[in-house]
């Protein structure tokens, strides 16, 4: 269970990675790549699947999609990604375990647009209405979005920018999340939202409550 001391040289502004690698174990890195054969080998040799990074990311948040960059992050295949997530859930990792920024496995799967992973996580207890601690668009006091936090549906809707990459709308995943939220009687935000509508419809209401 050796841990990385710092981010590797691959994490630069040019690769746009936003996964903080400090404290990551080989098992976390294998999980991020959905290398199930390597994950099992590491387990056989005593790897602790519950060890988290210094930022609080577990093998499950990494595998599900926290830190994912489209076209940059390596993954063996979408099928093995689901297999890796299932393996980690079977090992007992918390489907609602969040890192220090409040980001959960479900938010990662929503960001990636992986419907099968989303369904698996929800079936295993992931909370659809859990919120993160905000994003780089909400942690600035002068921003119109200051103080706003995000749910998995917001990640799928392409409203949450992470790292230096642009947010991506995952329409099919957003539709699935809306159905799952509706089935459970949860408040469902309208489709086709943009950042401006968040300020007008949601954020202003939040600020009104605080006042």
N, C-alpha and C positions, 0 to 999 in steps of 0.2 A: 504493500500500500504506500509506495513513495508518492510524494506530492510535488507538483510543479511549484517552484518558488516564485515565478513571475510569468507574465505573458510571454509567449514564444515570439520569435522574430516574424512569424507569419501574420501576427496581428498588427496591422498597420492601417493607416488611413486609406491606403490603396486597395487592400483586400476587404476593408469595410467590415471586419468581424466585430461583433459586440459581445462575444462570450469572454468573460474575464477568467482567464485560465489559471491564475494564481491559486494554488491549493488543489488543483485538479489531480485526480489519481489516474492511472492507466485505465481503470475500469470506467471512469467517467468519460474519458476520451473514446474508448471503444464503444460506449453506449451512444455517444454523439454521432458516431459513424454507423451505428446500427450493425456493428460487426458481431453478430450473435455467437459465432464460433469462438472468437477471441474473448468475448464476455464470459462464455462458459469455461474456457481454459483458465482465465484469470480467477474465476470462482473456485475452480478445482484446486488452484494453488493458494487459496486463502484470501483472495481479495475481499475487502469489506464493501458490499454494495451500497451501504448507507452513508459512506463518507462524502461530505459535501465540499465544495470549493470555498475559498475565503469569502466569496460573494453569496454563499448559501445555495448555489446550484447543486442539485443532486444528479445522479445518473439519469433520473427520469425527466427532470426539466431539460437536461441537455439532449436526451434522445427525442423528446417530444417536439422540440423546436426552439427553445430559448437559446439564442445565440446563432440561429440559422440565418445564413445569407444566401439568397437565391443565386445559383451559379458559382458559388465559392465554397460553401461548406460541403465536405465530402460525405456521402451517404451511399451505402452499398446498393440499396434499392428501396422503394416505398414499401414493398412487401416485408422486407427484413426490418424496416423501421417499425411496422406494426408488431412484428414478432418480438423485437427488442423491447418495446413498450409493454407488451404482454408479459414477457419474462420478468421485467422489473416489477410490475404490479404483483405477479405471483410471488416474488421474493419479499413482498411486503412494503414496498416504497409507497409513500403517501401520494395519492393522485391530486391532493390539494396542497402539497408541500410547496411553499413559495420561497423564492430567493429574497435577498435583502431589498430588492426593488418591488417585491410583492408579486412577481410574475410566476405563474403556475404552469404545469405541463399543458393544461387545456389551452391556455393563451398561446403557447408555442405551437401546438397543433393547428390552432385557428390561424395563426400567422402564416404557417406553411400551406394551409389549404388542404389538409389531409383529413378527409371525411371519415375514413375507417378508423383512424387514430382518435378523432374526436368522439365518435360513437363508443369506442372501446373505453376511453377514459370516463365518459359520462356513465356508461354501464357499470363501471367500477367505483363510482361515487364522486367523480369530479363535479364541483359546484359550478353551475353555469353563471351564477350571479356574483361570484367572487371578484373583487376589484384589486387592481395592482396599486402601486404607490405613485403612479403618474409616469409621464414620459418626458423626453427632452423638450417637448412643446408645452409642458405644464409646470415645470420646476422653476420657471422664471417669474418673479413677482410682477414684472411689467407685461407679461403675456396675457392676452385675453382669456387664455385657457388656464391661467395659474390656479393650481389646486385641484384641477380635475383629475379623476382617476378613471381607469378603463377596465372593461370586462372583456371576456373572450370574444363576444360578438363584435366589439369595437376593433379588435385585431383583424378579424375576418373581413370587416367592412373597409379595411384599409385606412383607418383613421389614426393608427398609432405608428409613429416613426421611431425606429430604434437604430442605434448606431448612427451611421451617416447615410444609410440607405433610405430610399423612398418607401413609403408604405405601399402595399399591394392589395388591391381588392380581390378577395376570394369569394366570388358570388355564390358558388355552389355550397361552400362551407358555411357562409353566412345564412343561406336558406335552411340548411340543416340545423344550425344553432337556433334560428328563430322557431323552427318546428319543435325542437326539444324544449325550448323555453315556454312555448305556448302549451305544450302537452303537460307541463309541470305548473302551469298557472302563474308563471313569472312575468313581470312587466317586460314587454318586448319593444325595443326601439324601432321606429319606422325604417324601411329600407331607403337606399339612395341618399344616405346622409353625407354631408361634407363637414369640414371643420367649422365653417361658419354656422351651420345649423346646430352643431353641438353647443356653441356659445349661446345662440338665441334660445334654443329649446331646453337644454339641460343645464348648462353652466349658470345661466342667469337665475334659474330656479334654485340651484344650490346656493348661490350667493344670497338670494333672498331669504332662504331658510336661516343662514348664518347670521344675517342681520336681525 
